[in-house]
Amino acid sequence: MAIEFLKGHGTQNDFVLLPDPSARLELTPGRIAALCDRQRGLGADGVLRVARAEALGLPSAGEWFMDYYNADGSVAEMCGNGMRVFARYLTDAGLAEGPEFVVGSRAGDKQVIVHPDGSVTVHMGPATITGASVAIVSGRNFSGVAVNVGNPHLVSIVDDDVAELDLGAEPRYDKDFFPDGVNLEFVNPLGEGALRMRVYERGVGETRSCGTGTVAAVAAALHLAGTDTGESTVDIPGGRVTVSMKRGEATLTGPAEFVARGELFDDWWASHG
């Protein structure tokens, strides 16, 4: 059985995309981790299975469901950059009609708009402030605002240049507050309507970008300014996205690009089952 794949990225947050409309592939944690490994696999921050919601038995008003997994094989609720890549694939492959449609995710249905230039806007839903907490990275304490964007985030606004932070060590955090782990964002304000960010994603490590993380960063910055409405660009190592917030409801707009298409060897797939 030929197993098709595509490789794509959204602001250099990269993914292996597996077209599997009938959800027949057995996506074990071992196979996902091997696919994402940059030495023994294709290399990626995560895997996106393109499957019909009905085939997965998961609820959605849309036909297609973004079945997303982190690089370590764990299931993830939502990925903003992945959703942009997923949506663009559906339009490029002729699987979605019109530029605007609904895609299912474990964080609920998401309305998407694929623009003529290939960029994609995702209606991300609410970004909810859930409190405050502290994470420890490389021996340093970072206090931050906890934000839920369908998945958990802790956003730390820092005075130091985020480019100089040491994010190499496995972070420690309050596991009672974040029982399912947490994504950590480190943010510099750059003036009105502009932020710079680095991110440490659960199950992956530092990535070049995180879509839900950029939404969380803007939500936290607005919250600290006493509002829940506004717009900001967010510069991440992989590029720039724009986040708009209106009464806590967020949209995320940014690029989605494809790099390659191919087929996995059957014996490689079987050996990692």
N, C-alpha and C positions, 0 to 999 in steps of 0.2 A: 504494500500500500504506500503510494507516494504521499509524503507529508509536506505540504507546501508551507513555506514561511515567508514573511517579509520582515525587513529590519527598518525601523523608523525612529524618529525622535521629535520631541517638542522642546525647543530651547535646550537641546543636548541631554535631556532626560530620555534615555533610549530604551527601546522595547523590541522584543521579538513578538511578532503578531502571527497567530496561527488561525487561518480560516478553517472553521470547523462547524458549519451551520447546524449539523445534526448532533453535535456534542458527542462524537464517537471516540475521540482521543482520550486515552487514560492519562491524565495529567497528574502524575505522582510528584510529590515534593522533590524526589531525586532527579526526575527528568527536568523539572523547572529549574532547579539549582544548576544542573549541568548545562542547560541551554544558556543560562545567564552568565556562566563562568567565562571569563575573558581569555582563558588559556585552553580549556578543554571543550568549550562550546562556542556559541556565536557571540556571546558577550552582550549583556543588557542589564538595565536596572529592574526589569520586570517582564512578565509575559502577559500578553493580551490575547485571550481566545475570543474569536468572533463566532458567536453561536446565537441561534434563535432562543429567545426567552422560553418558549414552549418546550424546546428540546432539553433545556437545563432544568425545567420545572420550577423556574423562579418567576416571581410576579413582575410584570412590567406592562405598561400600556403600549410600549413600542415593540416592534418585531424583533429587534436585535438587542443583545445583552452583552455588556463589557465584562467578561469573566477575567478578572485581574488577579495576578499573583506577584508578590515581592520576589526579589532575586534569591532569597533563601528558601523559597517554596511555600511560604505562608500566604494565606488568603488575605487580600486587602479589600477594604470597603469601597475605596474611591481613589482616583488618580486624575487630576485635572489635565496634566500634560498627556497622559495616556488616552483620555477621552477625546482630546483634539485629534490625535493620530488615528484613533478608532473611527471617529466620524468622517475624517477625510478618506480613509480606506473605503468606507461604505459608499461614498459618492463616487470615488474613482472607479470602483468595481461595479457601479450601476445597481447597487443593492438598496439604495435609499433614493426616493424621489424628492426632487426639490432641494433647495439649499437649507431648509429648516425642518427638523424632525426630532423625534424622541429616541433616546438610547437608555436602556435599563442599566442599573448598577446596583451593587449591594447597599449603596447609600441613597437609593431611590432613583426614580426616573429623572433624566437630565435633558432639557431642551438644548439643542445645538444648532448653530448656524454656520455653514461652510461658505466662506466668502470667495469671490472669483480669484483672488490672489493666493488661495490655498490656506490662508489663515482661518482660524475657527474660533467662534465665540461659544462658550459653554455657560449655560445658566446653572450655577453651582448650588443654588438653594441658600438656606440660611447659614451664616457663620455665627455661632452662638458662643458668647463669652461664658465660660464655666467656672471661673475663679482664678486663683494664682497659685504658683508652685515654684519649685527650685530644681534645677538639674545641675549635676556636677560633671564637667568635661575637662579632662587633663588636669585634674586637681583644682579647678576653678569653679566657684559657685556662680550660676546664672539664674537670677530670679526672672520670672516672666508671667505673661498673661496666658491662661489656658483657653484655647479656642477649639470648638468642635465644628468641622466642616464635613461632617459625615465620617470623618476619622479624627483622631486626637492630635492636637498640636500644643506646643509651649513656645511662645514667642518672647524673645528677650531683646529689648531695645538697648543697644550698648553704645558707649562713647568711643571705645577703641575701634579702629578700622577693622571691619569684619574680615578683610582680606588677610589680616595678620594673626587671626585667632588660630590656635592649635586645636583642631577638631579630630585629631587622629585616634584618640583613645575612645573605647566603648563608654558611652555616657551612663551615669547613674541618675536615677530619678525616683520619685515617690510612687512605688508600685501599687499602693492603696489608691492613690489618686488616678493613676493611669494603669489599670490592671491589664490592658491589652497592648501596653507599650505606647510610645509617643514619638512623634516627629518633632525635632527641635529646629527652630528658626532663630537666626542671629541677624539683627537688623540695624542698619544705620539710616536715620532720616537724612535726606539730601536736600531738604527744602520743601516748600509746599507742593504736594502732589507727586513726590518722588521718594523712593526707598531703594536701598541696596541690601541684598540678603544673601546669606549662605545657609545651607540646610543639611541636617543629619537625619536621614530617614530610617525609621525602624525597619529592620529586616534587610537593609541594604548598606547603610553607612552614608558618608557624604556623597551627594549627587550634584550634578551640574545645575539642576533645577527641580522644583517641586511645585506643581500647579496648585494643589490645595494649600501648600505652605505659603505661596504668595498671597492667596486669599486670606489666610489666617494672619499674615503679617499686616496686611492693610486693615483688617478688622481690629486687630490689637492696637495699631497706631491711632485709628479713629476713636476707639474706646478710650484710650488715654487722653485724647483731646476732647473728650466729652460728647462725642457724637457717634452715629452709626450710619452716616451718609457721606459719600465723597468718592473721589476717583484718584487713583495713583498709578504711575508706572512703577514697576519693580524690576530692578536690574539684578540678575543672577549670573553666575559664571557662564551659563550657556546662552545668555541673550537678554531679551527684555519682553515682558508681558504687561498688559494693562488690566487692572482690576477696578471694577465699579461696584460700589455698595449703595444700596438704597434701603434704609430701614432694616439693615442687617442681611438683606438678600443680595447675593453677589453674582456678577458675571466676570468671566475670565476670557481674555482675548489674546491669542498669540499664534505663532507659526506651528505648522505640522508638516514634516518632511519625510520622504521615504528615500532609503539609501540603496536597498537591494531586495531581490526576490530570488528564491531558490527552493530546493527540496532537501529534506533531511534524509540521510541514508537509513534504511530500515534496521540494519544491524546496530548502528549507533543508538537509535531510539530504543531498541530492545535491550541493549546492554545497560541502560540507565533506568530500567523499570523498577 
